[in-house]
Amino acid sequence: MSGMTRENAEATANLLKQELGKVIVGQHEVVDEILIALAANGHALLEGVPGLAKTLLISTLAAATRLSFNRIQFTPDLMPADITGTEVIREDKATGARELQFLPGPIFASVILADEINRTPPKTQAAMLEAMQERQISAGGKRRPLPSPFFVLATQNPIEQEGTYSLPEAQLDRFLLKITVGYPGEEDELEVIRRTTGNAKAAPDPVMDAESLIALQHLVRETPVAESVMRYALALVRATRPLKEGGISELAPLLRWGAGPRAGQALVLCAKAHATLRGHTFVSLEDIRRAAKPVMRHRIQPSYEAEAKGLSADDIIDQLLKLVQLPATELENDPAVAEAI
């Protein structure tokens, strides 16, 4: 499917949602955001209380995309070699010669479920950081490339603090999106109970493979963005910074620190993915706004004043979207999208 079109992309996204729906009840916004991360070739952090089917969603996604899948359960005693692999001495029984042989770890798969990633110490988190950023690992004195595509979906529990190690800001920034998984609605929860207490077992049909996913990712990169739309994304990011760095007075007291340059890149890339998965030919301001919360909620830090007022990162982003307003321009006049219309 190297010649994937925008119509193909929209149809494939709808098929994926349909197949995921065979196993996952509701959680439509979560599914949308995971597909955005997949199409944008980025990693995602899922945060939610236990029992919300985070693990099931990720394994189902791997099954529906024919991608190799490994789950890594993070624990306080997990070592980097448990993730990356290790070298062992193998002896040739015929000759008696010994040689080092590398045994790949579970990181060597296209879809990695990093379960409860905040339960492992910083040394092991650092090994994950290299894999996520460089899409390679260092082991046995060599750099070893990871499969393509390579996609890390990590989960963490927001309510358990004992025995956890907060992810450093540098690693949080490597996640393209932070996805909040909330409780299901009443009817959805009833359907979950109905499905999980009977004998019926649903399984998704594969609707995408590695080749078609890579083609989709290339298509996302080719989606045109008008300069006015790109400037709107930049304005949102800069508004979260201190006043001398472009921040705005209404938000400055609510933020301990603001979003860095990766936030602007992620906003535009996720907006491209959002537009592409809907068959649109260019990125709109609404695509940027749709991506704002999952892109920025882990890249800003509410101040003590904001916390005292009961304001979360999402509440601050809501205020940001109200305060930073740019008029919708006539996109057809922009050279970046003229050919796409």
N, C-alpha and C positions, 0 to 999 in steps of 0.2 A: 504493500500500500504506500509505496514511496511517493505516488502522485496524489496524496490525500488533499481533498478540497475542503472548503469551509462547510459545505453541505455534508460531506463525509464526517467531519469533526462533530457537528451537531448531532447527526444520527448516531454516531458511535457513543457520544456522551449519554444520549437518551437510552441507548441499549444497555450501557454499563449501569445506569441508575435502575433500569428495569431488572437486571440480573441481581444487583445488590439487594433490591427490594424483595427478592425471593427469600432472603435470609434475614435481612435487617428491617426492622419495623420503624417507620418514621425516620427521624434524624436527617431530614432532607437538607437542611443547611450544612450540617456536618459533612454529608456526602458531597455536596457541591464544592465545599472548600477543599476536601481531599482531592477531588478531581482537578481543581485548579492547581494544586501543588504538583500533581502528577503531570499535567500538561505543561507546567512551567519548569519541570525538571528540578524541583526543589524539595527540601525535607520539611516535615510538619511535626509539630508537638501537639499531642492531644491531651487535654487536661479535663478530668472529670472524676467523680466519685466512683467507687467500685460498682460493678454490675451493670454498666451502661453499654456493654457490647463493643467496647473499643477494640479489644483483641479480635473478636469475631469479625468486626467490620474490616480490619486490615487483612486478615487471612482470606476473607471472602473476595476482597479486591484482587489479591494475588491470584486466586483461582479464576476469576473472571477475565484476567489479562494474560493468562498463560505465562506468567513471570515466575522465576524461581523464588522461593520464599523460605526465610529462616526466622525463627523467633529466638531472641536472646533475653533470658530472664535476668535482670540486673539485681545483684545482691551485694551486700557489703564486702564479701570475700572474693568477688569476681576480679580476676587479674586481666591485664591487657592481652596476654597470650591466649586467654580463654575466648577472646573475641577474634583476634587477628590470625591465630594459628601459631604453630611452633615447629622447630626443627628437631627431628629425632635421628638417632644413629641407626642405620639399617645395614645389616651384614649380608653379603652375598654368600649363601651357603656353599656354592660351588667353588668359589675362589677364596673365600674368607676375607675378601676386601670389605672395608667399611666406608660408608659415605653418609653425609648428612642429607636428609630428605625433608622437605617442607610439607607439613600437613596443614592444609588451609583450615581456618576457623570458620565459624558460622557467618562472619561478615561477608563471605564470598557468595552472595545471592543478590538478585535484582531488587527484591523487596525485603527490607529488614524491619521486623517489629522489635523495637528496643523497649521491652516492657519494664515499667517502673524505673526509668533511667536515672531518676534522682536518688536511687537507693545504692548507687555504687560510688566509691571514693574518687577524688579528682584525678588520680593517676589513670584509672580506667576510662574516665570521661575524656581525658586527653587523647587516648587512642581512638575513641569514637570521633573526636573533633577532626583529626587528620583524615579519617575515612570520609567524613561528611564534606569537608572542604576540598580536599585534594582528589577524592575518589580513587585513593590508593592507600596502601598501608606499608609501613616499614617493618620488616621482619627478617631475621637472619642476615642483616647487613644489606638487604636488597629492598628496592621499592617494587611493590607488586600491585599492578592495576586491578581495580575491582570491575565487576561486570557492568556492561552498559545495556540498558539504563540501570541506574543505581538510585534507590529511593529509601530513605530512612523515615519511618513513622514511629515516633517515640511516644510513650504514655507516661503520665505522672499523676499521682493522687494528691489533690490540693489539701486534704484534711488531715493526713497523717504526717506528723513532723518527726516523730521518734525514729531514729535510724535512717534519716535521709540526709543527703548532701545537696544543698541548693546548687543548681546549675550556674556556672559562672556566666557573667553577661556576654563574654566573648563567644561562648558556645550557644547561648540563647539566640544571639544575633545570626548564627549560622542556620537557624531554622527559618525557612521562608515564611511560614505561617505558624501561629499558635491558635489552635482550634479548641474552643470551649464546648465540651459535650455536656448538655444539660439533661435533666430528667425528662422522660417522655410524657406526652399528654395522657389523659386518662384512658381514652379509647386505644391509643397505641400500646399503653402498658397492659391493658386487658388482652390485646392481641398477642403480646409477648408471652403472657401467661398461657394463653391458649396453645400457642405453637410449641412452647418448651415443655409442656406437661403431657403431650401426646406422643404417638409413635411416628408421626410423619417427619421425614427428614428432607428438607429442601437443599438443593445444591445449585450454584450458578452455572450457566453455560459460558464457556470462554467466548468473548466477543472481540478481543484485541490481543495482539502478540507484541513482542519487543520491537519488531520492525515497524509496525504501524504506530506504536507509541513514540518511537524516535521521529517518525514522519510528522506526527502531531506536534511534537515539541519544536521541530523546525518551522512548522506552519505558524505556531504561536509567535516565534521570534520575528517572523516576516510581517506580522500584523502591524499596519501603519499607525502612528500616533502623532496627532497634530501637536505643534509646539505649545499651543495654548493649553492643551490637556496635560502635557508634560510639566509645564510651569505650574499648573494647579497642584499636581502631585508634589512638586518641590515646595510649593507654598505651604502645604499641609505639614510636611516634614520640618521645615524651618520654623514654623510657628510653635513647635514644641520645645525649642531651644531657649537659652537665656536671652534676655532682651538685646544684649550687645551682639548676639549671633543671629538676630532676625526674629526672635520670639515676640509674642504679643502680651501686653500687660495683663489681660484678663486671665491668661493661662499660666503665666510665670509663677505665681504663688502656689499653684497646684502641682507643680512638677519638680521633683528632685533632680532629674535629668531627662533630656529629650532624646529623640531618635537620631541616629547617625546616618551617614550616607547610604548604607545598605538599605535603609527603609525606603528611600526614594526609588532605588533600583527595583526593590521588591514590589512596591506599589505599581509601577509601570508594567513590570513583567506579569504580575498577577492580574492586572486589568486586561492585558493582552490575552491571557489565558481565558479570563471570564468572557471576553468578547468572542474569542474564537470558538469556544464551546457552545456558544449560542448562534453560531453561523454569521456573526456580524463581520463586516468588512473593515472596520476601523474601531479604535478605542474612543469611548465617550467619557464625559465627566462622571456619569453615573457608574461606569465600570471602575473608575478610581475610587469613588465613594464606597462601592460595594466591597472593595478590597481593604479599606482603611482599618477596620477593627482587627481582623486576623493578622494583618501585616504589622500593625503598630502596637498591639496590646502588650507584647513582651519586649518592646523596644523603648518604652517610656516607663518612668518610675514615679508613681504618685508621691507627693510630699506628705509630711506629717500633717500639715494643715488639711490636705485633701482627705487623708485617712480619717482625721477627726470629724470631718463633715460626712463621712460614709461614702465618699466618692471612689469608685473603682477606675481602673484604666479605661474600661469601656465607657464609663460616664464622661470621662475627660475627653475621649475621642468624639463622643456625641457633641460636646461643647465645641470642640475643634471644628467639626464639620459645619456647625452653625456660624461660627465666627469667621471662618475663611471661605469667602464666597467670591467666585469668579464667574462672570456672565458666560453663558453658553455661546460660543462664537459660531459663525457659519463655517462648519468644518469643510464644506465642499470647496471653499476658497483656499484651503491650506494645501500646499503642494504635496505634503506627506500622505494625504488621503485622496487627492483628486482622482487618481487612477482607480481607486478601490470603489468609488461610488458609481 
